[in-house]
Amino acid sequence: MKQPSLREEIAALRAEIEQLRDSKSTADAGASKPDGDEQSRDRPDDVPKLLGELGDLVQTMLDEAEESFAGHPLAAVSAALALGIVIGRLTAK
């Protein structure tokens, strides 16, 4: 199974945040519940969970990059050299 890209993951997180904002605004527009709003209490717990999932995704991407570099060392060194030359020329001006 293919892992979602970092951009896809961020877009999904943004959509989820918007959905939570919309549900909060509709809950605020309705009758206010002093202690019964379970969804409001669960939101702070979702942030560390989502950040953990994002961290896992980034770690997976780094592991795949490391495996790719180990499998193709000449291409990795060539790419690093080319990137170094480009950065050097951009910063020299």
PEBEL-V643402 format. One record per residue. N is the residue number from 1. RES is the residue in one small letter. SS is DSSP state (2 for helix, 1 for strand, 0 for the rest). NEAR is the number of other ideal C-beta (glycine too) atoms within 10 Angstrom. Layout:
# PEBEL-V643402
((N,RES,SS,NEAR) (N,RES,SS,NEAR))
This chain:
# PEBEL-V643402
((1,m,0,3) (2,k,0,4) (3,q,0,12) (4,p,0,12) (5,s,0,11) (6,l,2,12) (7,r,2,8) (8,e,2,11) (9,e,2,16) (10,i,2,13) (11,a,2,12) (12,a,2,13) (13,l,2,15) (14,r,2,10) (15,a,2,10) (16,e,2,12) (17,i,2,14) (18,e,2,10) (19,q,2,10) (20,l,2,15) (21,r,2,10) (22,d,2,10) (23,s,2,13) (24,k,2,14) (25,s,2,10) (26,t,2,9) (27,a,2,14) (28,d,2,11) (29,a,2,8) (30,g,0,8) (31,a,0,7) (32,s,0,9) (33,k,0,10) (34,p,0,5) (35,d,0,6) (36,g,0,9) (37,d,0,14) (38,e,2,8) (39,q,2,11) (40,s,2,14) (41,r,2,10) (42,d,2,11) (43,r,2,13) (44,p,2,8) (45,d,2,9) (46,d,2,13) (47,v,2,11) (48,p,2,9) (49,k,2,10) (50,l,2,15) (51,l,2,11) (52,g,2,10) (53,e,2,13) (54,l,2,14) (55,g,2,10) (56,d,2,11) (57,l,2,17) (58,v,2,12) (59,q,2,10) (60,t,2,11) (61,m,2,13) (62,l,2,10) (63,d,2,10) (64,e,2,11) (65,a,2,11) (66,e,2,11) (67,e,2,10) (68,s,2,11) (69,f,2,14) (70,a,2,9) (71,g,2,9) (72,h,0,12) (73,p,2,9) (74,l,2,7) (75,a,2,11) (76,a,2,15) (77,v,2,11) (78,s,2,11) (79,a,2,12) (80,a,2,11) (81,l,2,10) (82,a,2,10) (83,l,2,10) (84,g,2,10) (85,i,2,10) (86,v,2,10) (87,i,2,10) (88,g,2,9) (89,r,2,9) (90,l,2,8) (91,t,2,7) (92,a,2,6) (93,k,0,4))
